[in-house]
Amino acid sequence: MKILLISPYPKDAHRHKNLHIPQLSLPILAGLTPPGHEIEIVEEPWDKINFNEKYDLVGITTMTATAPRAYEISTMFRGRGIKTILGGIHPTALPDESIKYADSVVIGEAENIWDSVIKDAQKNDLRRFYKSEFPLLENSVMPRRDLIKRRAGAIALAPVETTRGCPYNCNFCSVTTFFGSRPRHKPIKEIIKDISTIKEKNLIFLDDNITGDKQYARGLFKELKYMGKKWVGQSSVNIVKDRELLKLASESGCCSFFVGLESVSTNGIKRYQKNLKSKEEIKEAIKMFLDVGILIYASLIFGFDNDDQSIFKETVEFLIESRVAFTQLVLLTPYPGTKTFNDLQKEGRILSYDWSKYNNLKLVFKPLGMTADQLLEGFYWARHKFDSFPSMIKRFWANRSHPILYASLNLGNRDHSYNKKMQRDAC
């Protein structure tokens, strides 16, 4: 069969030009496909979809924000008599909606069922739904890296996966629903084998918390020390409680950790920081990262029910004073399948079911602690303030261990923050 695998993207979206991360789920899917099939991968907007090409099967992976575009693509191929199948987080959360636009829907991860999908497609007998239990990763396949066309922006980060599953189960996050609460690991020797095939010097580990299992992380970092790679990944801030592991991460090539701080308000810290209980403890943790040369990419959310207008100034002042290298400041987004979505829906506070707006930059629910206009105004003020040149200069010296990374991501984030079209569309 001739198979097309697509990662869709909204037509009018503004991508981070310095930090586009190539898809890994589709190369993994290609690796799962038995020999003898011709496979093509397309990532929008970098690659064009040829709707006039004759394919036997089109697979589309989609998140909530890309669902409308995925439905559009699927409908266009079906109109040409080509079978389509949808998978990913959004179809897993809303399979009954997704099946309206496709011949078949994969619910959950594909490892246990992709072989059946291919065989059924060959027989022209696709089932409407394929549902998978959480697969063990001990016998995971090598991703088809030869099918990845796009460098990851100016820094050229190659994606790597080691672990799936997150134990924290935050109300607003869909990761636990999709990947489960028990972390599952790929064998370290298989990860090292995969990395040895990567030409890029820089890696990004896609795991939601690469340091969640300290014993596993320690074994992985010891192997990485000898590979000459630089890497970034996601970690809980609680890694600072194991200073040996934090130092080992730096020695293994870690340049930056994406850390979900979520909120710096008193109530937010109590609810989301797990083991850290105050802004002073978080600030000290950030210093410990910087002391070993690891830059912090902090993620914070505006719009929690206990937020008021003071949260914006409080957050920006804290981030600049703490010398955080980069931030992802976002609006609370009630993704389908999460407790936040269910709660807000029951309360009648969902303002829009236009999934294209569910991108963390558009307000889709009615806030409690302030008006919608006040939330949006404060949100964009905070992004502008943190990404301003005075802020970048003030934070540079503490983050000078990786000057190219610091400059590239800050300039890319500034490009996002000052994009007028994005702000207008968010209102």
N, C-alpha and C positions, 0 to 999 in steps of 0.2 A: 504493500500500500504506500501511497504518497501522503505523508502526514504533515500538516502545518500546525505548529504550536505558537500561540500568540499571547503576549503580555500587553493588554490595551492601556491607553492613556487618554485622558480627556483632551479634546482638540485645543481648548483654550487655556490649558494649564501652563504654569510657569515653572519649569524645572530648574533645579539647582545646577548651574552649568559646571561647577567645580566638583560636584559630588554626586554624580549619577552612578548608582550601583547596578550593575548588570543582574538580571534575573538568574537565580540558581535553580529554582524549582523546575523550570522548563528543561535545562540541561540534565537534571536528575531524571526527569520523566523520559527524556530521550535515552538516557542510560538504561532505563528499565525496559525499553522497547526491544523486543527480540530482533536479532539480525535479519536482514533481508528487506527491511522497510526503509524508504527514503524519508528523511526528516529535515524540516526547515523550521528555524526559529525566527520570529519577528518580534521586536520590541518597539512599540510606538513611543514617542514620535520619531525615534532615530531611524527606523526602517519603515519602508512602505509596504502595505499589504496589497498583493496582486489579486484582486477579486475575480479576475478573468482566468486565473490559473486553475487547472483541473486537479483538485485534491480528492482523496478518498475519505479523509477524516480531518476535521479542524478541532483542535483542543484549545480552549481559552481559559487562562487562570485570571481570577478577578478578586480584587478587594472591593469594599463597599463603594468607595469614591469612583472606581472605574467600572462599576456594574452597568450603568447606562450605555457606555461605549461598548462594553462586552456584549450586551444584548443587541446593540445595533449591528455589530460585526457578525454575530451569530445569525441574525435574521437575514442579512445580506447573503451569506453563504448558503443558508437553507433555501433561499429564493432561487438559487442556482442548482438546487438538487444535491447539495453536499451536506453530509451528516456532520453535526457539531456536538461537542460535549463541553460543558462548563464545570470548572472546579475552582477550589480556593476557599478563602475564609467566608466571603459573602454567600456563595451557593451552599456552603455547609450550614450557615446560619439560617438561610431562607431558601431551602431547596424547592418548595412548592411555587415560589415566585420564579425562580430561575428556570424551572422546567418549561415555563410558558414560552421561553425564547430559544430553547435548544432541544435536541433529540434525546440528550442524556445528561445527567448531573452526577458528578462524583462528590460524595459527602465524606469529608475527612481527608486524610493523607492517602496517597495513591499506591504506595508500595505493595500492599496486599492484594490489590484488585486490578492494577493496570494490565496485567497479562490477560485477564478475563475480558477487559474492555477491548483490547486489540483482537482477540479471537472472535468476540461477538461482532465487532465491526467488519471483520473479514467475511463473516457469514451473513452480513446485512441484518443482524438480529440484536441490535443494541437494546439493553434494558433501559427503562426510564431513569432508574436510580441505582447507583453502586455505592454501598456504604461500607466503610472500612473501620476496623478497630485500630487502636494505636499500634503501628508496626514496631517490632524490635529493630534496632539499628545495627546489630552486630554483623549482619550480612548486607550492609548497604552497598549500593552500586557506585561506581565512579561516575561523576557527572560528565556529560559530553562537552568538555571545554572547547573542543574544536568548533562547536556551533555558536559560541559566544562571539558576536561580531564587534561589540562596543566596548571601548575602554571606559573605565569609571571616571569620567571627567578628567580634569587637568592632572590629578594625582594618580590616576590609573590604579585603582584598587581592585584586586581580584577577590571575588566572594568565596568564602569557605564556611561550611556548616559542620559543627561538631556535636551539637546537643539540641534536643527539642523538649519542650515542656517547661512550665514555670510554676513553682509552689505558692506564689504570693496571691494569685487570683484576685487582683484588684478589680473593684466594681466596674470600672470604665474600660477595662482591657479585655480583648477577645482572644488573647494568646492561649490562656488556659482552656477555654472552650474548644479551641481548634487542636491544640497540641497536648492537652492534659496537664495535670498538676504534678505528675512524677517525672522528673528529668530523665530522658533516655539518651545514652551516649553512643556515638560511633567509636569503634576501636581506634585508639591513638595511632597504632601502626598504619591503619588505613588512611587516616587523615594526613599523616606525614607522607605517605605514598602519593596521595592526591596533590599535596602542596609541592612535592618534588617535580610535578609536571607543569607547574605554573611559571610562566616566563616573567610575569610582573614581580617587581621587588616588594611591592606593598600589598598587604592583604587586609580584608575586612571580615571578621568573624560575625556571622549573622545571628548567632545565638542570642536569645533574650537575656541570658546571664551566664557568661562563660566561666565565671568563678563561683557559681552556685554550689557545685560539688568540689570542695577544696582539694581533695585527694586527686580527683581526676584532673583538675586544672593544674595542679603541681606537676603531674606526670606529663601533661601536654606541654607546659612551658619549658620543662627541662629538655624536651626534644627540640622545641623551636629554637632554643639558644644556639644550636649548631647549624641553622639553616640560612642565616644571613638575611632574614626577612624583617621588614618593619610591618607592624600591624596595628589595627584599631579594633575595638570590640565593645560589647555592652557588659556592664557589671553592676551589681548592687554596691552602693556606697559602703556597705558593711565589710568589704574586703579589707578595709583599713585596720580591722581588728586582728588581722593576720599579717603582720608587717613583713614576715619572711616571704609570704606568697606575693604580696604587693611588690616587693623588691625583685622577686623572681620574674614577675610579669614584665617589669621594665627591662631586666637583663635579657629576656627572650625576644625583645624587639617591640614591646608595646609602647606606642606613642600617645595614645589617647583612649579614654574610656567614655562611652556614652552612658550617663547615669541618670536614672529617673528620680529626680528630687521631688517632683510633683508639686510641692507647695512649700513655702517658707513661712506661712502663717502658723500661729501657735496651734490652732485646731488641725491644720493640714499636716503638720509635723507629727502630731500625736497619732493621726490616722494612717499616714502613708510611709513614715520613715522606719517602721519596724523597730530597729535597735537604737537609733539615734533620736534623742529626745529634745534637742534645742537647736537654735540657729548657731550657737557657739560650738556645739559638737559637730555640726555639719561643716562649719567654716574650718575647724581644726582638721576634719577629714580631708577637705579639699587641699589644705596645706600639705598634708601627708602625701597625697598624690603628686603634688608639684615637687616635693622634696626628692622624689625618685625619678622626676622627669616625665611624668604622665600627665598630659593635659586633660581637662575635664570638659566634656560636651554635656551640659546639664539640660535636662528636659523638665519643663514646668508647665502647669496647666492653669488657665484662668477660667473661672465660671463655676467653681464648686459652690454649693449652697451657702457655705459659711464665708464666702468671699464678699468683701465690699470694696468701695472705690480706693481704699487705702492699700489694697494688695499690690497695685501696680508699682507705686513708688517704693514700697517696702521690698518688693522682689528685685527691682533693678538696682537699688542701692546695695542690697545684699550681694548680688552677683558681681557687681563691679568691685566692691570692697574685698570680696573673697578672691578676686582675680580669676574668675572662671574664664576659660579660654573661649568657649563657644556656648550658645544656648539654642535650644529649640523651644521657643515660647509658642504655645498653641492654645486654642479654645477647647474646652471640654466638648467632646463629641460622643454622643450616645450610640455607639455601634450596635447594630442588631446582634442579638445573642448575648449581650452583656446585661448585668443587673441594672446598670445605669439606664440603659434603653428601656428595660421593662418597667422600672420605677417611674421614669418620666412619662412613659406612655400611659400608665395607670393614672397618673396625676393630670393628664391632659396638657402636658407642657411641651410636647413635640410640635415644633412650628412647621417643619417641612419633612416630607418623605422623598424629596429629590436627592437620591443617593449621591449625585455628583457634588453636592454641597458638603458631604461628609468627609472633608479633607483636613480637618483641624484648623482651618482658616476662616470658615464661614459659620455663622451662628444659626443653629437649627433647633434650638430649644429656648424656652422662656426662663431666664435666670431669676433667682430669688433676691439676692442681696443688692441688686442694682438693676437699672433698666437695661434693655438690649443696647440702646445707643451708648450708654455709659460704659458697658462692657466692651463694646467694639472700639470706642474712643480710647479707653485705657489700654486695651490690648495693642493697638497700633502705636500708641505713644511709647509703651514699654519696648516694643521691638525697635522703634526708631532710636530711642535713647540708648539701649544697650549696643546697637550696631552702629552708633555714631563714631566718627573718627576720634573725638576726644576719649571716648570709652575704649576704643581699640588701642590707642596709644598708652592710656593709663594701665591697661592690663598686659601690655606686651612683655615687659621686663620679667614678670613672674613666669611667663610662658615661652621664654626665649630659647628653650632647649630644642624646640622644633619650629623655627621661624617660618619656613616655607609652608608647612601645614597650617600654622596659625594665620598667616596672611591670606592663604588661598581660601580657607573656609570662612574667615571673617568677611572677606570681600564678597564671597558668594552669598553669604547670609545677608549682607548689606544690600546686595542686588535684589534679593527677595523682599526684604523689609521696605525698600523704597520703590517697589514696583507699583505704580499708581493703578494700573488696570486690575491687579490682584485685589487691592484694597477696595476699589469701586465695586467689583463683583461680589465682595464679601458682605456688603451692606444690604 
